[in-house]
Amino acid sequence: MTENIIMVEDEAQNDRIDKVISLENEEWSRSQVQQWIKEGHVLVNGRTIKPNYKCSLGDKIEITLPDPELLDVVPEEMNLDIYYEDSDVLVVNKPKGMVVHPAPGHHSGTLVNGLMAHCKDLSGINGVLRPGIVHRIDKDTSGLLMVAKNDLAHESLVQQLVDKTVTRKYKAIVHGVIPHDQGTIDAPIGRDKRERQSMTVTDDNSKTAVTHFNVIERFKEFTFVECRLETGRTHQIRVHMKYIGYPLAGDPKYGPKKTLPLDGQALHAGVLGFIHPRTKEYLEFEAPLPDEFVSLLEQLKSN
């Protein structure tokens, strides 16, 4: 059993409890929360309530969830692009179109399925469906990921992410011509209340998010940029670049409908650096742009 406690603050007053709870975790849908309430897994101030309960300031919400049914993650042989590997960590270059870990609708063909076949020793901190996974990149984002092969490595790498000492640089193509050479976007990101599957810049139930960017090259209607993450929120670069008026080319969720002929956003996690959990040596890796990305840049240069 896992227990979660939420204390109702000002911004959640008078909101329905299913809405308040679903905003706490991107993987909790309102319909799922309503089912938990009906099954008695949710208490407010020690009492059961109905799904339409309106929250009051200071309410203590206790969510006690049964352990999820274990799903078998089947190892699948894949031609993984491994950049580095030792007994503690592994760095892999994920191709565009690959999901990182199993989830509803994606039980096979994920990076985790391939990792399970490649090596038997992965950290167990994130559970059976996400062994070794310390951080993620979106399905249609290509690039480098660090993977923990034991719990010591996992804890060290997660702490480095918390301490903002991991180097993460992305290359992206955005709509519009950015006039200044560099900038910093410091804007909190939270779930979009109007569209649960999307993130947005908001002060409500949000977390600090900081992205630094540099212009690499300008084109007629687009700009090629490098973005450096200081924090790592869901869809951070995609949300931040949209926020300042330069959404990513090809982004089906945050970009304009009229865009470049791409299957997903033009975003590549090209540079990854961290301190090795055991040796304490700083390691940094760089993956070149995928062929599709290079072809697109050549096309923009010729226009």
C-alpha positions in Angstrom: 0.0 0.0 0.0 1.2 3.5 -0.7 -0.1 6.6 1.1 -0.3 10.2 -0.2 -1.3 13.2 1.8 -2.5 16.5 0.4 -3.2 19.6 2.5 -5.7 21.9 0.8 -4.3 25.4 0.3 -5.9 28.7 -0.9 -6.0 28.0 -4.6 -7.8 24.7 -4.2 -10.6 26.0 -2.0 -14.1 25.1 -3.3 -12.6 22.8 -6.0 -14.0 19.3 -6.4 -11.8 16.8 -4.7 -11.3 14.6 -7.8 -9.9 17.6 -9.6 -7.6 18.5 -6.7 -6.2 15.0 -6.4 -5.8 14.5 -10.2 -3.6 17.6 -10.4 -1.2 16.1 -7.9 0.1 13.4 -10.3 0.1 13.5 -14.1 -0.7 9.8 -14.2 -3.9 10.1 -12.1 -7.0 10.8 -14.3 -10.1 12.2 -12.7 -12.1 9.1 -13.6 -9.4 6.9 -11.8 -9.6 9.2 -8.8 -13.4 9.0 -8.7 -13.1 5.2 -8.6 -10.6 5.4 -5.7 -13.1 7.6 -3.8 -16.0 5.2 -4.4 -13.8 2.3 -3.2 -12.9 4.1 0.0 -9.2 4.8 -0.8 -9.7 8.5 -0.2 -10.4 10.1 3.2 -10.8 13.8 4.1 -10.1 14.7 7.7 -10.4 10.9 8.4 -13.8 10.5 6.8 -15.0 9.0 3.5 -16.5 11.5 1.0 -18.3 11.6 -2.4 -16.5 12.4 -5.7 -18.3 15.8 -5.9 -17.0 16.9 -2.4 -15.9 20.5 -2.5 -12.6 21.1 -0.7 -12.1 23.6 2.2 -9.0 25.4 3.3 -6.9 23.1 5.6 -8.6 19.8 4.6 -6.3 16.9 5.0 -6.7 14.5 2.1 -5.4 11.0 2.6 -5.1 8.7 -0.4 -4.2 5.1 0.3 -3.7 3.1 -2.8 -3.3 -0.7 -3.2 -0.1 -1.8 -4.7 -0.5 -2.0 -8.5 -0.7 -5.4 -10.2 2.7 -6.3 -11.5 3.0 -6.3 -15.2 5.7 -8.5 -16.8 8.2 -6.4 -18.7 9.4 -8.7 -21.4 13.0 -8.3 -22.4 13.3 -7.5 -26.2 16.5 -7.7 -28.2 17.1 -4.3 -29.7 20.0 -2.6 -31.5 20.5 0.0 -28.7 22.9 2.9 -29.4 25.0 2.6 -26.2 27.4 5.5 -25.6 28.8 4.4 -22.3 28.4 1.5 -19.9 30.1 0.2 -16.7 28.8 -1.7 -13.6 27.0 1.4 -12.3 25.6 3.5 -15.2 24.7 3.3 -18.8 24.2 6.1 -21.3 22.0 5.4 -24.3 21.0 7.4 -27.4 17.2 7.0 -27.7 15.8 7.2 -31.2 12.9 9.4 -32.1 9.6 7.5 -31.9 10.6 5.2 -29.0 8.7 5.3 -25.7 11.1 5.2 -22.6 9.1 2.9 -20.4 6.0 0.7 -20.5 2.7 2.5 -19.9 -0.9 1.9 -21.0 -0.9 1.3 -24.7 2.9 0.8 -24.8 3.7 -2.5 -23.1 6.4 -3.5 -25.7 9.0 -1.8 -27.9 10.0 0.6 -25.2 13.6 1.5 -24.2 13.1 -0.4 -20.9 12.2 -3.6 -22.9 15.5 -3.2 -24.8 17.5 -2.5 -21.6 16.1 -5.6 -19.9 17.5 -7.7 -22.7 20.8 -5.8 -22.8 21.6 -6.0 -19.1 20.1 -7.9 -16.2 21.2 -5.4 -13.5 19.1 -2.3 -13.3 18.1 -0.2 -10.3 14.8 -1.1 -8.7 14.0 2.3 -7.1 11.4 3.3 -9.7 9.6 -0.1 -9.6 9.0 -2.9 -12.0 7.9 -0.8 -15.0 10.8 1.7 -14.9 13.9 -0.2 -13.9 17.0 2.0 -14.1 15.1 5.0 -15.4 16.4 8.2 -13.7 14.9 10.8 -16.1 12.9 10.7 -19.3 12.6 12.4 -22.7 9.4 12.4 -24.8 8.6 9.7 -27.3 9.3 12.0 -30.3 12.5 13.6 -28.8 15.7 11.8 -29.6 18.9 11.8 -27.6 20.9 10.8 -24.6 19.6 9.3 -21.4 21.5 8.1 -18.3 20.4 4.8 -16.8 21.2 3.5 -13.3 22.3 -0.1 -12.9 22.0 -0.2 -9.1 20.3 1.8 -6.4 23.5 3.5 -5.3 23.9 5.0 -8.8 20.2 5.8 -9.0 20.2 7.8 -5.8 23.3 9.7 -6.8 22.0 10.6 -10.2 18.6 11.7 -8.9 20.3 13.9 -6.3 22.4 15.5 -9.1 19.2 16.3 -10.9 17.8 17.8 -7.8 21.0 19.8 -7.2 20.9 21.0 -10.9 24.5 19.8 -11.6 23.6 17.5 -14.5 24.4 19.0 -17.9 21.5 18.7 -20.4 21.7 20.5 -23.7 19.1 20.1 -26.5 19.0 21.3 -30.1 15.7 22.5 -31.4 14.1 24.2 -34.4 11.5 26.7 -33.5 8.9 28.8 -35.4 9.8 32.5 -35.9 13.0 34.4 -36.0 14.4 35.1 -32.5 16.0 38.6 -32.5 18.3 38.2 -29.5 21.2 35.8 -29.3 20.5 34.3 -25.9 17.9 34.3 -23.1 16.6 32.7 -20.0 13.0 31.6 -19.5 12.2 31.4 -15.8 8.5 30.5 -15.6 6.7 27.9 -13.5 5.1 24.9 -15.2 2.1 23.0 -14.1 -0.7 20.9 -15.6 -3.1 22.7 -17.9 -6.5 22.7 -16.1 -8.3 22.9 -19.4 -6.3 20.1 -21.0 -5.0 17.4 -18.6 -2.6 15.9 -21.0 -0.8 19.2 -21.5 1.5 21.3 -19.4 1.5 25.1 -19.3 3.1 28.1 -17.6 1.0 28.8 -14.5 1.2 29.8 -10.9 -1.4 27.2 -9.9 0.0 23.9 -8.6 3.2 24.5 -10.5 6.9 23.9 -10.1 9.9 26.2 -10.8 11.2 25.8 -14.3 14.2 27.4 -15.9 15.5 27.1 -19.5 18.5 28.9 -21.0 18.7 29.2 -24.8 21.3 30.3 -27.4 20.6 31.0 -31.0 22.7 28.9 -33.3 21.3 30.0 -36.7 18.4 32.0 -38.1 16.4 31.2 -41.2 13.6 32.9 -43.1 10.8 31.8 -40.8 12.6 29.5 -38.2 15.4 29.6 -35.7 17.9 26.8 -34.8 18.6 27.0 -31.0 20.4 25.2 -28.2 18.5 24.9 -24.9 20.1 24.1 -21.6 17.8 22.8 -18.9 18.3 24.0 -15.3 15.2 22.1 -14.2 13.6 19.1 -15.8 9.8 19.5 -15.9 7.5 17.5 -18.2 7.6 19.0 -21.7 9.7 21.9 -20.3 11.4 23.1 -23.5 8.3 22.7 -25.6 6.1 24.7 -23.1 8.7 27.4 -22.5 9.4 28.1 -26.2 5.7 28.3 -26.9 5.4 30.7 -23.9 7.8 33.2 -25.4 6.2 32.9 -28.8 8.6 30.5 -30.6 7.0 27.0 -30.4 8.9 24.0 -31.6 8.6 23.0 -35.3 6.5 19.8 -35.7 5.2 19.9 -32.2 1.7 18.4 -32.4 0.7 19.5 -28.9 2.2 22.9 -28.4 3.0 24.1 -31.9 0.9 25.5 -34.8 -0.9 23.2 -37.2 0.9 24.7 -40.2 4.5 23.6 -39.6 7.4 21.7 -41.2 6.8 18.1 -42.5 7.9 16.4 -39.3 6.5 13.5 -37.3 6.8 15.1 -33.9 8.8 18.0 -32.5 12.3 18.9 -33.8 14.1 18.4 -30.5 17.3 16.4 -29.8 18.9 15.8 -26.4 22.4 16.1 -27.7 24.7 16.7 -24.6 24.5 14.9 -21.3 27.0 15.3 -18.5 27.1 14.1 -14.8 29.4 13.1 -12.0 30.0 9.3 -11.9 28.3 7.9 -8.8 31.3 5.8 -7.7 34.4 7.4 -9.2 33.2 11.0 -8.8 34.7 11.8 -12.2 32.7 14.2 -14.4 31.6 12.5 -17.6 30.1 14.2 -20.7 28.7 12.8 -23.9 27.4 14.2 -27.1 25.2 12.6 -29.7 25.1 14.0 -33.2 21.8 15.2 -34.7 19.7 12.5 -36.3 19.6 12.4 -40.1 16.1 13.7 -40.3 17.1 16.8 -38.3 20.2 17.4 -40.4 18.1 17.1 -43.6 15.6 19.6 -42.2 18.4 22.1 -41.5 19.7 21.8 -45.0 16.3 22.4 -46.4 15.9 25.6 -44.3 19.3 26.8 -45.4 18.4 26.4 -49.0 15.1 28.4 -48.8 
